[in-house]
Amino acid sequence: MNKKDIWKSYRFPILLVLGILIGSGFGLVAGEKAAIVKPLGDIFLNLMFTIVVPMVMVSISSAVGSMVNMKRLGSILVNLIVVFIGTGAVAAVLVLFAVNIFPPAASTSIAMGASEVGEATAVGDMIVGALTVSDFPELLSRQNMLPLIIFSVMFGFCVSACGGDESPVGKMLTNLNNVIMKMVNLIMKFAPIGLGAYFANLVGEFGPSLIGDYGRSMILYYPLCLIYVVIFFPLYSYMAGGKEGVRRMLKFVPTPALTAFATQSSMAALPVNLDACDKMGVPKDIREIVLPMGATMHMDGSVLSSIVKIAFLFGVFHQPFTGVGTYAMSIVVAILSAFVLSGAPGGGLVGEMLIVGLFGFPPEAFPLIATLGFLFDPAATCLNSSGDAIASMMVARMVEGKEWINDRLTGNNKEFVEKSDITA
């Protein structure tokens, strides 16, 4: 590739990186004064969050509603669960191995402060609250994405049963989906400025916390994320589409990954992720089901961070982090925490309260891992979001067979058309 081709392929990720680097530099120099540019970041984030709820509802309803073959929908959902659980288990094994070699709280000298933490939510109530809401208007909130997804799947199924995409409602959903994606393209033109401003504020506010007693956990977690990206992302992509799968992953995943890293929200990166998977050739029905569900259920980065935080608390309170029971409980709690992490930047506070409650740590443990949560959030969300794109490729491989990516590359599948970059 010559310079022109490289710029054409990677210009938007390059602009995002430049925006983040400039914002980070400004945050380091200005410190807390960097908050002056925070409104620019908030505007961009609000625009992304505003479009997320209608986009999820319309895209899933349209994808399911256009399906004549309900057997295909079942195949997508079954393989989606297999991929999510499989990659989550790999992440859990990797981090458990890492925290035993490099304990995150070794030699720490943190002064414990008093803090009030409410009672942990009962598991049954948490499951009901995670899957359903009590009134329709509550669906129209990014805080209730899983109930919205369930409702959208049911609505799409009923649309399919009443005529599918040839029915008046089906045609309306298809057209509305196209309109929403056009809006996403418009919003993303503001991304380099918005993400740069948002990141400037984050660095200005949390920069001093990157050293000291939390430094060891940072030294463990961020390289661990890098190892996961360098080893397992190419492996998963190769399993999904061979060398071509790896090439497309390297070309199209950086944009949603950088968006998620800067905004610290898989939901904010969801519109960009849908566009990236479209360009990678993932079938429309697969990407519009896997990605929204992945934004709430597929949390490899959050599994990594949750287990590091649990191991950190065990070390702080001088408890041995050993035994099959402890490891199994850590994995279960990490997955539960990942479910409540979805939707909002820095939204792990409920998950961290869950960790404190289920492991029986005293209330003063909460501010310790809450601080770690803010420091881990950018990398965790980056892994979560980019992992969703790769998971959609794996589901496409399992649903459509090993030739899916070659069919789309050569144009044998009518749905795939090579597109220009999102900012074109």
Kinemage of the C-alpha trace (Angstrom):
@kinemage 1
@onewidth
@group {chain A} dominant
@subgroup {mainchain}
@vectorlist {calphas} color= white
{ca met a 1} P 0.000 0.000 0.000
{ca asn a 2} L 1.254 3.471 -0.874
{ca lys a 3} L 0.760 6.520 1.312
{ca lys a 4} L -2.436 7.492 -0.476
{ca asp a 5} L -3.982 4.054 0.086
{ca ile a 6} L -2.934 4.027 3.750
{ca trp a 7} L -4.475 7.450 4.289
{ca lys a 8} L -7.667 6.401 2.500
{ca ser a 9} L -7.993 3.241 4.583
{ca tyr a 10} L -6.982 4.638 7.962
{ca arg a 11} L -7.642 8.375 7.798
{ca phe a 12} L -10.528 8.325 10.250
{ca pro a 13} L -8.705 6.254 12.926
{ca ile a 14} L -5.674 8.512 12.404
{ca leu a 15} L -7.813 11.611 12.971
{ca leu a 16} L -9.283 10.009 16.089
{ca val a 17} L -5.814 9.176 17.429
{ca leu a 18} L -4.629 12.722 16.751
{ca gly a 19} L -7.670 14.123 18.529
{ca ile a 20} L -7.103 11.873 21.550
{ca leu a 21} L -3.357 12.596 21.682
{ca ile a 22} L -3.890 16.354 21.428
{ca gly a 23} L -6.599 16.172 24.073
{ca ser a 24} L -4.396 14.040 26.349
{ca gly a 25} L -1.510 16.461 25.990
{ca phe a 26} L -3.762 19.361 26.833
{ca gly a 27} L -5.102 17.475 29.856
{ca leu a 28} L -1.600 16.735 31.149
{ca val a 29} L -0.528 20.356 30.791
{ca ala a 30} L -3.720 22.018 31.985
{ca gly a 31} L -4.674 19.547 34.726
{ca glu a 32} L -8.096 20.241 36.201
{ca lys a 33} L -8.341 23.372 34.054
{ca ala a 34} L -8.836 21.057 31.069
{ca ala a 35} L -12.466 20.839 32.187
{ca ile a 36} L -12.989 23.989 30.124
{ca val a 37} L -13.255 21.829 26.966
{ca lys a 38} L -15.460 19.194 28.610
{ca pro a 39} L -18.687 20.613 27.102
{ca leu a 40} L -17.435 19.734 23.604
{ca gly a 41} L -16.941 16.138 24.666
{ca asp a 42} L -20.306 16.062 26.417
{ca ile a 43} L -22.059 17.344 23.294
{ca phe a 44} L -20.574 14.556 21.174
{ca leu a 45} L -21.355 11.905 23.797
{ca asn a 46} L -24.924 13.156 24.193
{ca leu a 47} L -25.453 13.030 20.435
{ca met a 48} L -24.225 9.439 20.337
{ca phe a 49} L -26.353 8.408 23.295
{ca thr a 50} L -29.409 10.128 21.809
{ca ile a 51} L -29.204 8.042 18.645
{ca val a 52} L -28.389 4.727 20.370
{ca val a 53} L -31.864 3.827 21.700
{ca pro a 54} L -33.804 4.363 18.429
{ca met a 55} L -30.967 2.756 16.490
{ca val a 56} L -30.984 -0.418 18.618
{ca met a 57} L -34.756 -0.738 18.534
{ca val a 58} L -35.087 -0.108 14.804
{ca ser a 59} L -32.049 -2.133 13.672
{ca ile a 60} L -32.950 -5.247 15.668
{ca ser a 61} L -36.652 -5.052 14.830
{ca ser a 62} L -35.792 -4.589 11.156
{ca ala a 63} L -33.256 -7.424 11.116
{ca val a 64} L -35.564 -9.913 12.840
{ca gly a 65} L -38.661 -8.670 11.010
{ca ser a 66} L -37.088 -9.239 7.602
{ca met a 67} L -36.296 -12.873 8.420
{ca val a 68} L -38.503 -15.399 6.735
{ca asn a 69} L -36.422 -18.250 8.116
{ca met a 70} L -36.799 -18.310 11.897
{ca lys a 71} L -34.373 -21.227 11.975
{ca arg a 72} L -31.637 -18.785 10.935
{ca leu a 73} L -32.540 -16.475 13.816
{ca gly a 74} L -32.265 -19.379 16.224
{ca ser a 75} L -28.882 -20.301 14.766
{ca ile a 76} L -27.627 -16.723 15.170
{ca leu a 77} L -28.738 -16.556 18.808
{ca val a 78} L -27.317 -19.965 19.751
{ca asn a 79} L -23.958 -19.287 18.136
{ca leu a 80} L -23.908 -15.795 19.653
{ca ile a 81} L -24.188 -17.295 23.130
{ca val a 82} L -21.481 -19.861 22.367
{ca val a 83} L -19.079 -17.151 21.175
{ca phe a 84} L -19.807 -14.813 24.087
{ca ile a 85} L -19.317 -17.528 26.709
{ca gly a 86} L -16.273 -18.973 24.957
{ca thr a 87} L -14.346 -15.722 24.624
{ca gly a 88} L -15.350 -14.690 28.149
{ca ala a 89} L -13.986 -17.968 29.520
{ca val a 90} L -10.695 -17.418 27.681
{ca ala a 91} L -10.417 -13.924 29.172
{ca ala a 92} L -11.177 -15.268 32.666
{ca val a 93} L -8.530 -17.993 32.465
{ca leu a 94} L -5.949 -15.510 31.176
{ca val a 95} L -6.535 -12.980 33.973
{ca leu a 96} L -6.639 -15.626 36.713
{ca phe a 97} L -3.260 -16.864 35.518
{ca ala a 98} L -1.917 -13.283 35.453
{ca val a 99} L -3.075 -12.191 38.926
{ca asn a 100} L -1.462 -15.235 40.497
{ca ile a 101} L 1.887 -14.453 38.881
{ca phe a 102} L 1.691 -10.691 39.464
{ca pro a 103} L -0.639 -9.935 42.433
{ca pro a 104} L -2.114 -6.455 41.846
{ca ala a 105} L -2.074 -5.432 45.542
{ca ala a 106} L 1.399 -6.648 46.497
{ca ser a 107} L 3.306 -4.153 48.695
{ca thr a 108} L 0.374 -1.725 48.685
{ca ser a 109} L -0.080 0.709 51.577
{ca ile a 110} L -3.530 2.152 50.966
{ca ala a 111} L -5.105 4.102 53.824
{ca met a 112} L -8.643 2.835 54.319
{ca gly a 113} L -11.333 5.500 54.605
{ca ala a 114} L -14.886 5.198 55.810
{ca ser a 115} L -17.562 4.994 53.161
{ca glu a 116} L -21.232 4.142 53.080
{ca val a 117} L -22.303 1.451 50.629
{ca gly a 118} L -25.894 0.332 50.283
{ca glu a 119} L -26.958 -3.267 50.549
{ca ala a 120} L -26.186 -5.405 47.544
{ca thr a 121} L -29.163 -6.042 45.277
{ca ala a 122} L -30.602 -9.529 45.552
{ca val a 123} L -29.643 -11.766 42.636
{ca gly a 124} L -33.296 -12.470 41.753
{ca asp a 125} L -34.202 -8.781 41.714
{ca met a 126} L -31.092 -8.058 39.634
{ca ile a 127} L -32.122 -10.649 37.019
{ca val a 128} L -35.681 -9.266 36.811
{ca gly a 129} L -34.363 -5.709 36.553
{ca ala a 130} L -31.811 -6.701 33.918
{ca leu a 131} L -34.348 -8.411 31.635
{ca thr a 132} L -37.551 -6.390 32.040
{ca val a 133} L -38.978 -2.978 32.942
{ca ser a 134} L -42.355 -2.139 34.452
{ca asp a 135} L -43.508 0.426 31.874
{ca phe a 136} L -42.932 1.064 28.168
{ca pro a 137} L -41.332 4.539 28.568
{ca glu a 138} L -38.587 2.926 30.644
{ca leu a 139} L -37.517 1.000 27.541
{ca leu a 140} L -36.529 4.280 25.912
{ca ser a 141} L -33.399 4.648 28.018
{ca arg a 142} L -29.848 3.481 27.436
{ca gln a 143} L -29.848 2.327 31.071
{ca asn a 144} L -32.261 -0.475 30.096
{ca met a 145} L -30.646 -1.803 26.940
{ca leu a 146} L -31.198 -5.521 27.576
{ca pro a 147} L -34.980 -5.121 28.096
{ca leu a 148} L -35.037 -2.956 24.945
{ca ile a 149} L -33.223 -5.665 22.982
{ca ile a 150} L -35.642 -8.355 24.201
{ca phe a 151} L -38.621 -6.156 23.283
{ca ser a 152} L -37.123 -5.410 19.841
{ca val a 153} L -36.561 -9.104 19.098
{ca met a 154} L -40.179 -9.878 20.051
{ca phe a 155} L -41.464 -6.941 17.991
{ca gly a 156} L -39.359 -8.016 15.001
{ca phe a 157} L -40.641 -11.586 15.302
{ca cys a 158} L -44.233 -10.296 15.165
{ca val a 159} L -43.393 -8.089 12.155
{ca ser a 160} L -42.003 -11.173 10.393
{ca ala a 161} L -45.170 -13.099 11.207
{ca cys a 162} L -47.302 -10.281 9.746
{ca gly a 163} L -45.624 -9.908 6.359
{ca gly a 164} L -41.981 -9.205 7.117
{ca asp a 165} L -40.102 -6.509 5.237
{ca glu a 166} L -42.815 -6.354 2.566
{ca ser a 167} L -45.422 -5.224 5.082
{ca pro a 168} L -46.012 -1.473 5.667
{ca val a 169} L -44.343 -1.683 9.092
{ca gly a 170} L -41.433 -3.667 7.656
{ca lys a 171} L -40.836 -1.086 4.915
{ca met a 172} L -41.047 1.715 7.456
{ca leu a 173} L -38.448 0.021 9.673
{ca thr a 174} L -36.077 -0.467 6.737
{ca asn a 175} L -36.325 3.173 5.689
{ca leu a 176} L -36.044 4.416 9.268
{ca asn a 177} L -32.931 2.305 9.768
{ca asn a 178} L -31.316 3.956 6.724
{ca val a 179} L -32.205 7.427 8.051
{ca ile a 180} L -30.707 6.680 11.460
{ca met a 181} L -27.426 5.454 9.963
{ca lys a 182} L -27.199 8.685 7.946
{ca met a 183} L -27.519 10.569 11.222
{ca val a 184} L -24.712 8.465 12.678
{ca asn a 185} L -22.471 9.484 9.787
{ca leu a 186} L -23.204 13.153 10.482
{ca ile a 187} L -22.505 12.829 14.206
{ca met a 188} L -19.216 11.009 13.611
{ca lys a 189} L -17.811 13.936 11.658
{ca phe a 190} L -17.549 15.683 15.034
{ca ala a 191} L -15.813 12.674 16.651
{ca pro a 192} L -12.123 13.772 16.571
{ca ile a 193} L -12.967 17.075 18.289
{ca gly a 194} L -15.510 15.583 20.692
{ca leu a 195} L -13.339 12.643 21.743
{ca gly a 196} L -10.267 14.853 22.077
{ca ala a 197} L -12.139 17.209 24.417
{ca tyr a 198} L -13.633 14.352 26.433
{ca phe a 199} L -10.250 12.685 26.840
{ca ala a 200} L -8.567 15.962 27.796
{ca asn a 201} L -10.936 16.249 30.739
{ca leu a 202} L -10.364 12.624 31.789
{ca val a 203} L -6.583 12.957 31.742
{ca gly a 204} L -6.746 16.283 33.530
{ca glu a 205} L -8.912 14.814 36.275
{ca phe a 206} L -7.407 11.346 36.787
{ca gly a 207} L -3.813 11.804 35.623
{ca pro a 208} L -2.340 11.983 39.158
{ca ser a 209} L -4.120 8.745 40.106
{ca leu a 210} L -2.146 6.734 37.546
{ca ile a 211} L 0.774 6.374 39.954
{ca gly a 212} L 1.156 5.314 43.558
{ca asp a 213} L -0.756 2.437 45.097
{ca tyr a 214} L -2.857 1.873 41.990
{ca gly a 215} L 0.176 1.813 39.717
{ca arg a 216} L 0.805 -1.918 40.152
{ca ser a 217} L -2.745 -2.751 39.108
{ca met a 218} L -2.381 -0.471 36.085
{ca ile a 219} L 0.917 -2.126 35.183
{ca leu a 220} L -0.860 -5.490 35.284
{ca tyr a 221} L -4.128 -4.585 33.583
{ca tyr a 222} L -3.117 -2.507 30.573
{ca pro a 223} L -0.405 -4.908 29.327
{ca leu a 224} L -2.870 -7.750 29.926
{ca cys a 225} L -5.348 -6.019 27.636
{ca leu a 226} L -2.602 -5.536 25.053
{ca ile a 227} L -1.719 -9.241 25.231
{ca tyr a 228} L -5.365 -10.145 24.700
{ca val a 229} L -5.588 -7.839 21.674
{ca val a 230} L -2.312 -8.963 20.092
{ca ile a 231} L -2.820 -12.711 20.592
{ca phe a 232} L -6.519 -13.488 20.767
{ca phe a 233} L -8.073 -10.895 18.466
{ca pro a 234} L -6.052 -12.081 15.445
{ca leu a 235} L -6.711 -15.699 16.491
{ca tyr a 236} L -10.471 -15.145 16.666
{ca ser a 237} L -10.402 -13.236 13.369
{ca tyr a 238} L -8.439 -16.027 11.700
{ca met a 239} L -10.965 -18.572 12.997
{ca ala a 240} L -13.732 -16.414 11.539
{ca gly a 241} L -12.295 -15.688 8.099
{ca gly a 242} L -8.694 -16.836 7.708
{ca lys a 243} L -6.109 -14.299 6.592
{ca glu a 244} L -8.805 -12.132 5.038
{ca gly a 245} L -10.606 -12.014 8.382
{ca val a 246} L -7.433 -10.776 10.078
{ca arg a 247} L -6.918 -8.148 7.370
{ca arg a 248} L -10.427 -6.785 7.726
{ca met a 249} L -10.134 -6.758 11.497
{ca leu a 250} L -6.955 -4.690 11.294
{ca lys a 251} L -8.511 -2.300 8.783
{ca phe a 252} L -11.965 -1.653 10.239
{ca val a 253} L -11.883 -2.409 13.979
{ca pro a 254} L -9.550 0.480 15.036
{ca thr a 255} L -12.271 3.126 14.564
{ca pro a 256} L -14.851 1.601 16.978
{ca ala a 257} L -12.019 0.583 19.319
{ca leu a 258} L -10.721 4.151 19.574
{ca thr a 259} L -14.246 5.540 19.942
{ca ala a 260} L -14.935 3.141 22.809
{ca phe a 261} L -11.562 3.890 24.428
{ca ala a 262} L -12.196 7.624 24.464
{ca thr a 263} L -15.890 7.599 25.415
{ca gln a 264} L -15.636 4.638 27.814
{ca ser a 265} L -18.983 3.362 26.555
{ca ser a 266} L -19.799 0.423 24.291
{ca met a 267} L -23.146 2.068 23.581
{ca ala a 268} L -21.512 5.254 22.326
{ca ala a 269} L -19.352 3.130 20.007
{ca leu a 270} L -22.260 0.972 18.803
{ca pro a 271} L -23.168 3.096 15.743
{ca val a 272} L -19.523 3.092 14.645
{ca asn a 273} L -19.298 -0.654 15.283
{ca leu a 274} L -22.312 -1.326 13.064
{ca asp a 275} L -20.707 0.649 10.252
{ca ala a 276} L -17.374 -1.171 10.689
{ca cys a 277} L -19.023 -4.606 10.571
{ca asp a 278} L -20.964 -3.533 7.490
{ca lys a 279} L -17.655 -2.737 5.784
{ca met a 280} L -16.159 -6.027 6.979
{ca gly a 281} L -18.980 -7.856 5.190
{ca val a 282} L -20.790 -9.237 8.232
{ca pro a 283} L -24.375 -10.003 7.114
{ca lys a 284} L -26.901 -7.346 8.061
{ca asp a 285} L -29.106 -9.579 10.189
{ca ile a 286} L -26.091 -10.964 12.084
{ca arg a 287} L -24.410 -7.640 12.842
{ca glu a 288} L -27.684 -5.959 13.840
{ca ile a 289} L -28.387 -8.713 16.379
{ca val a 290} L -24.891 -9.541 17.640
{ca leu a 291} L -23.597 -5.990 18.153
{ca pro a 292} L -26.448 -4.530 20.254
{ca met a 293} L -26.568 -7.694 22.354
{ca gly a 294} L -22.788 -7.712 22.585
{ca ala a 295} L -22.811 -4.156 23.911
{ca thr a 296} L -24.706 -5.440 26.961
{ca met a 297} L -23.576 -9.066 27.236
{ca his a 298} L -20.154 -9.523 25.639
{ca met a 299} L -17.668 -7.953 28.056
{ca asp a 300} L -14.240 -9.599 27.823
{ca gly a 301} L -12.508 -6.387 28.904
{ca ser a 302} L -14.846 -6.057 31.882
{ca val a 303} L -14.231 -9.687 32.869
{ca leu a 304} L -10.496 -8.950 32.887
{ca ser a 305} L -10.939 -5.787 34.959
{ca ser a 306} L -13.424 -7.305 37.421
{ca ile a 307} L -11.138 -10.195 38.335
{ca val a 308} L -8.156 -7.857 38.715
{ca lys a 309} L -10.264 -5.711 41.072
{ca ile a 310} L -11.346 -8.769 43.061
{ca ala a 311} L -7.739 -9.956 43.368
{ca phe a 312} L -6.737 -6.430 44.391
{ca leu a 313} L -9.246 -6.419 47.260
{ca phe a 314} L -8.144 -9.868 48.404
{ca gly a 315} L -4.586 -8.527 48.607
{ca val a 316} L -5.567 -5.298 50.384
{ca phe a 317} L -7.467 -7.236 53.055
{ca his a 318} L -4.738 -9.891 53.302
{ca gln a 319} L -6.887 -12.781 52.144
{ca pro a 320} L -5.473 -15.565 49.938
{ca phe a 321} L -6.789 -15.421 46.399
{ca thr a 322} L -6.623 -19.184 45.833
{ca gly a 323} L -8.872 -22.195 45.408
{ca val a 324} L -11.271 -23.478 42.757
{ca gly a 325} L -14.264 -22.086 44.652
{ca thr a 326} L -12.763 -18.595 44.816
{ca tyr a 327} L -11.863 -18.681 41.130
{ca ala a 328} L -15.311 -19.934 40.099
{ca met a 329} L -17.016 -17.278 42.240
{ca ser a 330} L -14.765 -14.612 40.733
{ca ile a 331} L -15.743 -15.626 37.197
{ca val a 332} L -19.467 -15.632 38.038
{ca val a 333} L -19.260 -12.240 39.769
{ca ala a 334} L -17.180 -10.843 36.891
{ca ile a 335} L -19.841 -11.889 34.375
{ca leu a 336} L -22.658 -10.482 36.528
{ca ser a 337} L -20.692 -7.253 36.932
{ca ala a 338} L -20.194 -7.076 33.174
{ca phe a 339} L -23.973 -7.151 32.667
{ca val a 340} L -24.536 -4.130 34.902
{ca leu a 341} L -21.551 -2.294 33.401
{ca ser a 342} L -23.258 -1.806 30.064
{ca gly a 343} L -24.487 1.481 28.710
{ca ala a 344} L -22.820 4.346 30.503
{ca pro a 345} L -19.248 5.626 30.737
{ca gly a 346} L -17.818 4.854 34.147
{ca gly a 347} L -20.957 2.805 34.779
{ca gly a 348} L -19.235 0.073 36.773
{ca leu a 349} L -20.154 1.458 40.198
{ca val a 350} L -23.109 -0.916 40.556
{ca gly a 351} L -20.911 -3.831 39.492
{ca glu a 352} L -18.285 -2.805 42.012
{ca met a 353} L -20.906 -2.676 44.756
{ca leu a 354} L -21.891 -6.189 43.657
{ca ile a 355} L -18.294 -7.346 44.071
{ca val a 356} L -18.070 -5.858 47.555
{ca gly a 357} L -21.411 -7.329 48.619
{ca leu a 358} L -21.072 -10.863 47.258
{ca phe a 359} L -17.544 -11.358 48.578
{ca gly a 360} L -18.389 -9.894 51.978
{ca phe a 361} L -15.816 -7.084 51.924
{ca pro a 362} L -16.397 -4.171 54.329
{ca pro a 363} L -17.934 -0.943 52.970
{ca glu a 364} L -14.587 0.851 52.838
{ca ala a 365} L -13.554 -1.533 50.038
{ca phe a 366} L -15.933 0.195 47.628
{ca pro a 367} L -13.996 3.450 47.028
{ca leu a 368} L -10.835 1.393 46.411
{ca ile a 369} L -12.180 -0.545 43.456
{ca ala a 370} L -14.325 2.392 42.320
{ca thr a 371} L -11.078 4.284 41.711
{ca leu a 372} L -9.635 1.281 39.876
{ca gly a 373} L -12.819 1.114 37.834
{ca phe a 374} L -12.365 4.654 36.531
{ca leu a 375} L -8.713 3.936 35.681
{ca phe a 376} L -9.484 0.620 33.949
{ca asp a 377} L -12.606 1.798 32.095
{ca pro a 378} L -11.021 3.092 28.848
{ca ala a 379} L -9.144 -0.134 28.069
{ca ala a 380} L -11.975 -2.377 29.291
{ca thr a 381} L -14.541 -0.652 27.078
{ca cys a 382} L -12.148 -0.697 24.135
{ca leu a 383} L -11.826 -4.483 24.449
{ca asn a 384} L -15.557 -4.910 24.951
{ca ser a 385} L -16.524 -2.935 21.868
{ca ser a 386} L -13.847 -4.170 19.462
{ca gly a 387} L -14.463 -7.710 20.732
{ca asp a 388} L -18.116 -7.349 19.687
{ca ala a 389} L -17.065 -6.674 16.092
{ca ile a 390} L -14.828 -9.748 16.075
{ca ala a 391} L -17.568 -11.822 17.719
{ca ser a 392} L -19.936 -10.847 14.893
{ca met a 393} L -17.398 -12.204 12.397
{ca met a 394} L -17.186 -15.466 14.350
{ca val a 395} L -20.965 -15.797 14.441
{ca ala a 396} L -21.071 -15.153 10.665
{ca arg a 397} L -18.548 -17.970 10.178
{ca met a 398} L -20.620 -20.364 12.314
{ca val a 399} L -23.946 -19.456 10.705
{ca glu a 400} L -22.934 -19.110 7.041
{ca gly a 401} L -19.965 -21.482 6.780
{ca lys a 402} L -16.278 -21.059 6.091
{ca glu a 403} L -16.741 -19.373 2.707
{ca trp a 404} L -18.820 -16.453 3.994
{ca ile a 405} L -16.013 -13.917 3.888
{ca asn a 406} L -14.836 -14.943 0.411
{ca asp a 407} L -18.383 -14.727 -0.940
{ca arg a 408} L -18.686 -11.184 0.345
{ca leu a 409} L -15.236 -10.217 -0.880
{ca thr a 410} L -16.047 -11.365 -4.419
{ca gly a 411} L -19.563 -9.920 -4.370
{ca asn a 412} L -21.391 -13.249 -4.540
{ca asn a 413} L -23.594 -12.110 -1.684
{ca lys a 414} L -25.873 -9.285 -2.765
{ca glu a 415} L -25.883 -7.644 0.674
{ca phe a 416} L -22.172 -6.793 0.714
{ca val a 417} L -20.979 -3.750 -1.199
{ca glu a 418} L -17.558 -2.259 -0.471
{ca lys a 419} L -18.061 1.175 1.075
{ca ser a 420} L -15.941 4.223 1.616
{ca asp a 421} L -14.893 5.253 5.128
{ca ile a 422} L -17.495 6.584 7.514
{ca thr a 423} L -16.407 10.186 7.052
{ca ala a 424} L -16.421 10.105 3.260
